[in-house]
């Protein structure tokens, strides 16, 4: 028995010593951690059998790699426009390097080098590329501008969803020079946005397109007179209840006409969950026929800002009929879709908390953002209407009831 116990103690001691040695070795300071991955100082060979495939604003350079286990990457250096140079690298795991950001469709020289694990470079070799027309130039060619309510509307196509910026310039009367008035960045395939806040007097404006490499198109100069924009008179609004409109919660003074009583807090419009389901709809008349430019929505504030029945995904529908007929609208339809007497004026997503916080953890600043109202644009191509239907497809809680506190509608009344 004693011999067995002695053997067990020796075994445990041996294991302890082994583990301790491993730990000490792991903690020891290395003197070679900055040494190169290889001590081979031989200059690597160049790539060979080079082929070039050009695309919009760039080129793929395809090659065969030299037979060397010491090779680490291939490096390309090139000029994309006067005074601006780029460098890209591609590992030895691939046979292609991409060079992009070129400002024009013309011949450029690219310098290629192979680099070893010892950070030794090969002799430089030159490859000529001829990229196709850059995207920012194509997008600028497709750009269309027109006068809009209180500003200018800008449209263009971006079929390959490139990250681009559209820059609006306006004449500064003090310096008598064109300065940046607005900047819009997008990767959408169709760009349609309006710049607001300009008076209805002739304006000297300029527009250009810029890509992520800092390349800029030529500037289109134009003189435009923004269309006059007015707040629709809420005293003329009236309830126009239709059978498919949501059933109302009216306790505490909540009702449809609270949407235009100029009180941005409670009570407002509030529905209850019912068999009518989604979308949740409310209908009213404006008392005039008007071409709309935008609207401001004040959702229920404070603790309800990003919760409960506040609309998250919704649409605005309109009708120019004198007595439009009821119809159950779909959860979603493309802008401009005509269903019965109603046309889709726009589809909207209420913005997420500006702080970046989750809706369930909205900050005081997020709640203040909701309380000040959120602006939503109506396309300049939308028809003039007499009646409006707010159609809520999703609320922040995901429930089948909705509420909001105030709506302000902007546009121009047709005579």
C-alpha positions in Angstrom: 0.0 0.0 0.0 2.8 2.3 0.9 4.6 1.6 -2.4 1.4 2.5 -4.3 1.1 5.8 -2.5 4.7 6.6 -3.1 4.4 5.9 -6.8 1.3 8.1 -7.0 3.1 11.0 -5.3 6.0 10.7 -7.7 3.6 10.7 -10.7 1.9 13.9 -9.5 5.2 15.5 -8.9 6.5 14.6 -12.3 3.3 16.0 -14.0 3.6 19.2 -12.0 7.3 19.8 -13.0 6.4 19.1 -16.7 3.5 21.7 -16.7 5.7 24.2 -14.8 8.4 23.9 -17.4 5.9 24.4 -20.2 4.5 27.6 -18.6 8.0 29.0 -18.0 8.9 28.4 -21.5 5.8 30.1 -22.7 6.5 33.1 -20.6 10.1 33.5 -21.6 10.9 36.6 -23.6 11.5 35.9 -27.3 14.5 37.7 -28.8 13.5 36.9 -32.4 9.9 38.1 -32.6 10.9 40.9 -35.0 12.9 38.7 -37.2 11.8 38.4 -40.8 9.7 35.3 -41.7 12.6 34.2 -43.8 16.3 34.8 -44.0 16.4 34.2 -47.7 17.6 37.5 -49.2 17.3 36.4 -52.8 15.5 38.8 -55.0 12.2 37.2 -56.1 11.3 36.7 -59.7 8.6 38.7 -61.4 5.1 37.4 -62.3 4.7 36.3 -65.9 2.1 35.4 -68.6 0.3 38.7 -67.7 -3.3 39.3 -68.9 -5.5 42.3 -68.3 -9.3 42.5 -68.0 -10.6 46.1 -67.9 -13.8 47.2 -66.2 -15.4 50.5 -65.3 -12.8 52.6 -63.5 -10.3 49.8 -63.1 -8.6 46.6 -64.3 -7.9 43.1 -63.2 -4.3 42.0 -63.8 -4.0 38.2 -64.0 -0.7 36.5 -64.0 1.3 33.3 -63.2 3.3 33.4 -60.0 7.0 32.4 -60.0 7.9 29.1 -58.5 9.1 30.3 -55.1 8.2 29.2 -51.6 9.6 32.5 -50.3 7.0 34.7 -52.1 4.6 36.6 -49.9 2.6 39.0 -52.1 2.4 41.0 -55.3 2.3 44.8 -55.1 0.9 47.3 -57.6 1.6 51.0 -57.7 -0.2 53.4 -60.0 -1.5 56.9 -60.6 -5.3 57.4 -60.7 -5.2 61.1 -61.6 -2.7 63.9 -61.5 -0.8 63.9 -58.2 -2.8 61.0 -56.7 -1.3 57.5 -56.4 -2.6 54.2 -55.1 -1.0 51.0 -53.9 -2.7 47.6 -53.8 -1.4 44.2 -52.7 -2.5 40.6 -53.4 -1.3 37.6 -51.5 0.5 34.6 -53.1 -2.7 32.6 -52.6 -4.2 34.3 -55.7 -3.2 35.0 -59.3 -5.0 38.3 -59.6 -4.5 41.9 -58.4 -7.2 44.6 -58.9 -6.3 48.2 -59.6 -9.1 50.7 -59.5 -10.1 54.3 -58.8 -8.9 55.6 -62.2 -10.4 59.0 -63.1 -10.7 58.5 -66.8 -10.9 55.8 -69.5 -7.4 56.0 -70.9 -4.1 54.1 -70.8 -2.4 54.0 -67.5 0.9 52.4 -66.4 0.9 50.0 -63.4 4.2 49.0 -61.7 4.2 45.4 -60.4 6.6 43.9 -57.9 6.8 40.6 -56.1 7.8 40.8 -52.5 9.4 37.9 -50.5 8.9 36.9 -46.9 12.2 38.7 -46.2 10.6 41.9 -47.5 12.8 41.8 -50.6 11.3 43.2 -53.8 11.7 42.1 -57.3 12.7 44.4 -60.1 9.8 46.5 -61.1 7.9 45.6 -64.2 5.4 47.8 -66.1 1.9 46.7 -67.2 -0.4 48.9 -69.2 -4.1 49.0 -68.5 -7.0 50.8 -70.2 -10.0 50.9 -67.8 -13.5 51.5 -69.1 -15.4 54.7 -68.3 -15.5 55.2 -64.5 -18.9 54.8 -62.8 -19.0 58.4 -61.5 -18.9 59.7 -65.1 -21.7 57.3 -66.2 -23.8 58.3 -63.2 -23.3 62.0 -64.0 -24.3 61.5 -67.6 -27.6 59.9 -66.4 -28.3 62.8 -64.0 -31.6 64.8 -64.4 -32.5 67.9 -62.4 -35.8 69.7 -62.1 -37.4 72.3 -60.0 -39.0 71.0 -56.8 -41.0 72.5 -53.9 -38.6 74.7 -52.0 -35.6 73.5 -53.9 -34.3 71.1 -56.6 -35.0 67.4 -57.4 -32.1 65.3 -58.6 -32.4 61.8 -60.2 -29.9 59.4 -61.7 -29.3 55.7 -62.2 -26.6 53.7 -60.4 -27.3 50.1 -61.7 -24.2 48.6 -60.1 -24.8 50.2 -56.7 -21.6 52.0 -56.6 -20.9 54.3 -53.5 -21.1 57.8 -54.9 -21.9 61.3 -53.7 -24.0 64.0 -55.4 -22.9 67.4 -54.5 -25.1 70.5 -54.9 -23.5 73.9 -55.2 -25.2 77.3 -54.7 -24.1 80.8 -55.4 -22.9 82.6 -52.3 -24.0 86.2 -52.6 -21.3 87.4 -50.2 -18.3 85.8 -51.9 -20.0 85.6 -55.4 -18.7 82.1 -55.7 -20.3 78.6 -55.8 -20.2 76.9 -52.4 -21.4 73.5 -51.3 -25.1 73.6 -50.3 -25.9 69.9 -49.8 -24.2 66.5 -50.1 -26.0 63.3 -50.7 -24.3 59.8 -50.5 -25.8 56.6 -51.7 -25.3 53.1 -53.0 -28.9 52.7 -54.2 -29.5 51.6 -57.8 -31.9 54.5 -58.4 -31.2 57.9 -56.8 -34.1 60.3 -56.3 -33.7 63.0 -53.7 -34.7 66.6 -53.2 -32.9 69.5 -51.6 -35.3 71.8 -49.7 -35.3 75.1 -47.9 -34.7 77.4 -50.9 -36.9 80.4 -51.6 -39.1 80.6 -54.7 -36.7 83.0 -56.5 -34.2 82.2 -59.3 -31.2 80.4 -58.0 -27.8 79.8 -59.6 -26.9 76.1 -58.8 -24.3 73.5 -59.7 -24.3 69.7 -59.5 -21.4 67.2 -59.7 -20.8 63.6 -58.9 -17.9 62.3 -56.8 -16.7 58.7 -56.2 -15.1 57.1 -53.1 -11.6 57.8 -54.6 -12.2 61.5 -54.7 -12.7 61.7 -58.5 -15.1 64.5 -59.5 -17.2 64.9 -62.6 -17.6 68.1 -64.4 -20.1 70.5 -62.8 -23.5 71.2 -64.4 -24.4 74.8 -63.9 -28.1 75.8 -64.0 -30.5 78.5 -63.0 -33.7 77.3 -61.3 -36.7 78.8 -59.5 -37.9 76.5 -56.7 -41.6 75.9 -56.6 -43.5 77.7 -53.8 -44.3 75.4 -50.8 -47.0 76.0 -48.3 -48.3 74.3 -45.2 -51.8 73.0 -45.9 -54.5 74.7 -43.9 -55.5 72.2 -41.2 -58.7 74.1 -40.5 -60.0 72.7 -43.8 -59.2 69.0 -42.9 -62.0 66.7 -42.1 -62.6 63.0 -41.2 -63.5 60.8 -44.2 -64.0 57.4 -42.6 -64.1 54.4 -44.8 -65.2 50.9 -43.9 -61.7 49.4 -44.1 -60.3 52.1 -41.8 -59.1 50.7 -38.4 -61.4 50.7 -35.4 -60.6 53.6 -33.0 -59.6 53.8 -29.4 -61.4 57.0 -28.2 -61.0 57.0 -24.5 -59.2 60.1 -23.2 -60.0 62.1 -26.3 -58.1 60.1 -28.9 -59.6 60.6 -32.4 -58.7 61.0 -36.1 -59.1 64.8 -36.0 -56.4 65.0 -33.3 -53.9 64.4 -36.1 -54.4 68.1 -37.2 -55.2 69.9 -34.0 -51.6 71.4 -33.8 -51.0 69.6 -30.5 -47.9 67.4 -31.0 -48.4 65.5 -27.8 -51.3 63.3 -26.6 -54.0 62.7 -27.3 -53.8 61.9 -31.0 -55.1 59.2 -33.4 -55.2 55.8 -31.8 -56.6 52.5 -33.1 -57.4 49.1 -31.5 -56.5 45.7 -32.7 -59.4 44.3 -34.6 -60.4 41.7 -37.2 -59.6 44.2 -40.0 -55.9 43.3 -39.5 -53.0 44.9 -41.3 -52.4 47.4 -42.8 -53.9 49.9 -40.3 -55.6 52.7 -42.2 -57.0 56.2 -41.5 -58.5 58.5 -44.1 -59.2 62.2 -44.2 -59.9 65.0 -46.7 -57.8 68.2 -47.0 -60.6 70.4 -48.3 -58.5 71.4 -51.3 -56.8 69.7 -54.2 -53.1 70.0 -53.8 -49.8 68.7 -55.2 -47.9 67.5 -52.1 -44.2 68.0 -51.4 -43.7 66.5 -48.0 -45.2 65.8 -44.6 -44.0 65.9 -41.0 -45.1 63.1 -38.7 -45.1 63.4 -34.9 -45.3 60.0 -33.4 -46.4 59.4 -29.8 -43.4 60.7 -27.7 -41.5 59.9 -24.5 -41.7 56.3 -23.4 -43.6 55.3 -26.6 -41.1 56.9 -28.9 -39.7 53.6 -30.4 -42.4 51.2 -29.1 -46.0 50.4 -28.8 -48.2 51.5 -31.8 -45.9 54.1 -33.3 -45.7 53.5 -37.1 -42.4 52.0 -38.3 -43.2 51.1 -41.9 -46.0 52.9 -43.6 -47.4 54.3 -46.9 -49.3 57.4 -47.9 -52.1 57.1 -50.5 -54.1 59.8 -52.1 -57.1 60.4 -54.3 -58.3 63.3 -56.4 -61.9 62.0 -56.6 -64.6 64.1 -55.1 -65.9 61.0 -53.2 -63.3 58.2 -53.4 -64.6 54.7 -52.7 -63.3 52.4 -50.1 -60.9 49.5 -50.9 -58.6 47.4 -48.7 -55.1 48.5 -49.5 -52.2 46.0 -49.6 -49.4 45.9 -47.1 -47.0 47.1 -49.8 -47.3 48.5 -53.4 -44.8 50.3 -55.5 -45.0 54.1 -55.5 -47.4 55.3 -58.2 -49.5 52.1 -58.0 -53.2 52.8 -58.6 -55.7 50.7 -56.7 -59.4 51.7 -57.1 -59.6 55.4 -56.5 -56.3 55.5 -54.6 -52.7 56.1 -55.8 -49.6 55.3 -53.7 -47.8 58.6 -53.0 -44.8 57.0 -51.3 -43.5 54.2 -49.0 -41.7 55.1 -45.8 -39.5 53.7 -43.1 -39.4 55.7 -39.8 -35.7 56.2 -39.0 -34.0 54.1 -36.3 -32.8 55.8 -33.1 -30.1 58.4 -34.3 -27.9 57.3 -31.4 -27.5 53.9 -32.8 -29.1 52.3 -29.7 -31.6 49.5 -30.0 -35.2 50.7 -30.1 -35.8 49.1 -26.7 -32.9 51.2 -25.3 -33.6 54.6 -26.9 -31.8 57.5 -25.3 -33.1 60.9 -24.2 -31.7 62.3 -27.4 -33.6 59.7 -29.5 -36.8 60.5 -27.8 -36.2 64.2 -28.4 -35.7 63.4 -32.1 -39.1 61.8 -32.2 -40.8 64.7 -30.3 -39.6 67.2 -32.8 -41.2 65.4 -35.7 -39.7 63.6 -38.8 -39.9 64.9 -42.3 -40.9 62.6 -45.2 -40.7 63.7 -48.9 -43.4 63.1 -51.5 -42.1 62.6 -55.0 -42.5 65.6 -57.4 -44.0 63.2 -59.9 -46.9 62.3 -57.6 -50.4 63.6 -58.7 -52.4 66.3 -57.0 -54.9 64.8 -54.5 -57.9 65.8 -52.3 -57.9 62.9 -49.9 -55.2 61.1 -48.0 -54.9 57.6 -46.4 -52.2 56.8 -44.0 -51.6 53.0 -44.2 -49.4 51.5 -41.5 -47.8 48.2 -42.4 -45.7 47.7 -39.2 -45.4 49.3 -35.8 -42.4 49.4 -33.5 -44.1 46.8 -31.2 -45.2 44.6 -34.1 -48.8 44.8 -32.8 -52.0 45.3 -34.8 -52.8 48.8 -33.5 -51.3 52.1 -34.3 -51.1 55.7 -33.0 -49.6 59.1 -33.9 -50.1 62.6 -32.6 -49.8 65.1 -35.4 -49.4 65.5 -39.2 -48.4 68.6 -41.1 -48.8 68.4 -44.9 -46.8 70.7 -47.3 -47.3 71.4 -51.0 -49.1 73.8 -53.3 -52.9 74.1 -53.8 -54.1 73.8 -57.3 -56.7 76.4 -58.4 
